[in-house]
Each structure stands twice: as structure tokens, then as C-alpha cells.
Amino acid sequence: MKILPDWLKNGYLRVIEPVADLLVRLRVNPNHITTIGTLCSVAGGVIYATGHIMTAGYLLSITALFDVLDGTVARRTGRSTVFGAFYDSTLDRVADGAVMSGLAVFYATDRQTVLPLLGANHSGWVMVTVCLLCIIGTFLTSYTRARAESLGIDAKDVGMVQRPERVVLLCVPQALFGLTLGGTVLAAIVAFLCVTAWFTAVQRIAFVYN
């Protein structure tokens, strides 16, 4: 059960192939790509916190390239290392936390976005809670995979929502719709990511148990 089909992922890889070729020719260090991508994600989270939702969405859409390019460049230049994989996974957690924290700050400070079903008195604190639960669920998704792998069990492809899906849902809709319908679109995506992150963690726990 996956949101992004393989044909879409493979098509995206073909589109960014020229960029990967250039980085390979320039012998760019994959860890530098990872670092730049994380810094851009943190910047995107800060922009989310200030309420410029569309701007952050556009920035994160561009920085999504780094999630793919660092691994691609590492493999093609023979620079794949244990530390590189560790470094990439660690900074991915920083990026995830920064983006969702930015959204939490936005909901905690914004007084203009009022969700129809929640009203002015509840929209803010409800969505802050959802963001915090989403952060925990996102970290659990990654932790369950890493812990399973430490036990010799491959849970990489288990689960409804993994990092590529999260990255897409945290940037593309925001770049296109911003706070459309009073922020309902954004709130729906955050709530969806929260539920599916926990669901994915449970799926992986069940997979390891079985």
C-alpha cells in the first residue's frame, strides 16, 4: 500500500538524471549534498513558521532533489560509505523535525486561519497537537525500520507512507494551494501524514512480530 507508484518515482529519477550527471562530473562530495539539503529543509521550516506557506512549499519542492541526489552521486562515484548512510539518515530526521516544527509554530501563532470544523477557539491548539503527534509518528516510522534492520529484518518497503511520500506531501500541495480554503487543504495533509505515520509504524511493528 503506497501513495507514490514506482513508475512515478522512476520517471522522477530520469528527469533529474542530468543534474546527477553534472554533480558526478564535478566530483561533489555526497555528504555536502546531504548537508545543503538539510539546511534548505530547516530554512523551509522557518518559512512555514512565519506563515509563508506557498514560499516554503516551493523551496522544499526544490530541496527534495537533495534527498535523491546524495545517494545517487555516492553510488555513481564509488563514495558510498557506512558513515554516509548514517549521516544521511540522521540529517533526514533533522529535516523532518524542522519542517513539522515550523508548521507547529505556525499553528501556535497564527490567528487568521480558522478551520471550519474546529472554529477559532480550537483550530490552533488542535493542529499544534496534530503536528507534535506527526513528529513522533515520523520518528517512529524511521526508528522501527532502523531497529528492525539491526535485528536482521528488512522493513524498508513495509508501510503506507515513507520518506519520499512525506517529502512530496509536505511541499507540492503547499506550493500549489498555500492556505486555500482557509487552510483546510494544509490541515488535511498534516492530519493525513500524522495518521499514516503512526499506521506505518504499526505496520512495521506487526511485520517484525510476524
C-alpha positions in Angstrom: 0.0 0.0 0.0 1.9 3.0 -1.3 0.9 6.5 -2.3 3.7 7.1 -4.9 3.7 4.3 -7.6 7.1 3.0 -8.8 6.5 4.4 -12.3 6.3 7.9 -10.9 9.4 7.5 -8.8 11.3 6.1 -11.8 10.1 8.9 -14.0 11.3 11.5 -11.5 14.8 9.8 -11.4 15.0 10.1 -15.2 14.1 13.8 -15.0 16.9 14.6 -12.5 19.5 12.5 -14.3 21.2 15.5 -15.9 21.7 17.1 -12.5 23.1 13.9 -11.1 25.5 13.6 -14.1 26.8 17.2 -13.5 27.4 16.5 -9.8 29.2 13.3 -10.7 31.5 15.1 -13.2 32.3 17.8 -10.6 33.1 15.1 -8.0 30.8 16.8 -5.4 31.0 15.1 -2.0 27.7 13.4 -1.3 27.8 14.4 2.3 27.9 18.1 1.2 24.8 17.5 -0.8 23.1 16.0 2.3 24.2 18.9 4.4 22.9 21.6 1.9 19.6 19.7 1.5 19.1 19.7 5.3 19.9 23.3 5.7 17.4 24.2 3.0 14.8 22.0 4.8 15.4 23.8 8.0 15.0 27.1 6.1 11.7 25.8 4.7 10.6 25.0 8.3 11.4 28.6 9.4 9.4 30.0 6.4 6.5 27.8 7.4 6.6 29.1 10.9 6.4 32.7 9.6 3.2 31.8 7.6 4.6 32.0 4.1 3.2 28.6 3.2 3.5 28.7 -0.6 7.0 30.1 -0.5 8.1 27.3 1.9 6.4 24.8 -0.4 8.3 25.9 -3.4 11.6 25.9 -1.5 11.0 22.4 -0.2 10.0 21.2 -3.7 13.4 22.2 -4.9 15.3 20.8 -2.0 13.5 17.5 -2.4 16.2 16.9 -5.1 18.8 16.6 -2.5 17.1 13.6 -0.9 17.7 11.6 -4.1 20.9 13.2 -5.4 23.2 12.5 -2.4 22.6 8.7 -2.6 22.8 8.7 -6.4 26.1 10.6 -6.5 27.5 8.4 -3.8 26.8 5.2 -5.7 28.0 6.5 -9.0 31.3 8.0 -7.7 32.0 5.0 -5.5 31.7 7.1 -2.4 29.0 5.0 -0.6 30.2 4.6 3.0 28.7 3.4 6.2 29.1 6.9 7.7 27.5 8.4 4.7 24.4 6.3 5.1 24.4 7.1 8.9 24.9 10.8 8.2 22.1 10.9 5.6 19.6 9.1 7.9 20.5 11.3 10.9 20.0 14.6 8.9 16.8 13.3 7.4 15.4 13.3 10.9 16.6 16.8 11.5 14.8 17.9 8.2 11.6 16.1 9.1 11.6 17.6 12.6 12.3 21.1 11.3 9.5 21.2 8.8 6.9 19.8 11.1 8.1 22.1 14.0 7.7 25.0 11.6 4.1 24.1 10.9 3.5 23.6 14.7 4.9 27.1 15.3 2.7 28.5 12.5 -0.5 27.0 14.1 0.5 28.1 17.5 1.0 31.8 16.5 -1.5 32.2 13.6 -4.8 33.8 14.4 -6.3 34.2 11.0 -6.5 30.6 9.8 -9.8 29.2 11.2 -10.8 25.7 10.2 -14.5 25.3 9.5 -15.0 22.2 11.7 -13.0 23.5 14.7 -13.7 27.2 14.9 -11.5 30.0 16.1 -11.2 28.7 19.7 -9.9 25.3 18.8 -8.1 25.4 15.4 -4.7 26.4 16.7 -4.2 24.0 19.6 -5.8 21.1 17.8 -3.4 21.5 14.9 -0.4 22.0 17.1 -1.2 18.7 18.8 -1.6 17.0 15.4 1.8 18.4 14.4 3.5 17.1 17.5 1.9 13.7 17.1 3.1 13.7 13.5 6.7 14.4 14.6 6.6 11.5 17.0 4.9 9.2 14.3 7.5 10.2 11.7 10.4 9.4 14.1 8.8 6.1 15.0 8.5 5.2 11.3 12.2 5.7 10.9 13.1 4.1 14.2 11.1 0.9 13.6 12.9 0.4 10.3 16.3 1.0 11.8 15.7 -1.2 14.8 14.3 -4.0 12.5 17.5 -3.8 10.3 19.7 -4.1 13.4 17.9 -7.4 14.1 18.5 -8.5 10.5 15.0 -7.8 9.2 14.4 -5.6 6.2 11.4 -3.4 6.8 12.3 -0.7 4.2 9.4 -1.4 1.9 6.9 -2.0 4.6 4.3 0.8 5.3 2.0 3.1 3.6 4.0 6.3 3.9 7.8 6.5 3.8 10.1 9.5 3.4 9.6 10.1 -0.3 5.8 10.3 0.2 6.3 12.6 3.2 8.5 15.0 1.3 6.1 15.2 -1.6 3.1 15.8 0.6 4.9 18.4 2.7 5.9 20.6 -0.3 3.9 20.1 -3.5 0.4 20.7 -2.3 1.6 23.7 -0.3 3.4 25.2 -3.3 0.2 24.8 -5.4 -2.5 25.7 -2.8 -1.0 27.5 0.1 -3.7 28.3 2.6 -6.5 27.6 0.2 -10.0 27.2 1.7 -8.9 28.8 4.9 -6.0 26.4 5.4 -8.2 23.3 5.2 -6.0 21.7 2.5 -2.9 22.2 4.6 -4.6 20.9 7.7 -5.9 17.9 5.9 -2.4 17.0 4.7 -0.8 17.4 8.1 -3.6 15.2 9.7 -3.2 12.6 6.9 0.6 12.5 7.5 0.1 12.1 11.2 -2.4 9.2 10.9 -0.4 7.4 8.2 3.0 7.8 10.0 1.5 6.0 13.0 -0.1 3.5 10.8 3.2 2.8 9.0 5.0 2.4 12.4 2.3 -0.1 13.5 2.7 -2.0 10.1 6.4 -2.3 10.7 5.9 -3.5 14.3 3.5 -6.1 13.0 5.9 -7.1 10.3 8.7 -7.7 12.7 6.4 -9.6 15.0 5.2 -11.9 12.3 
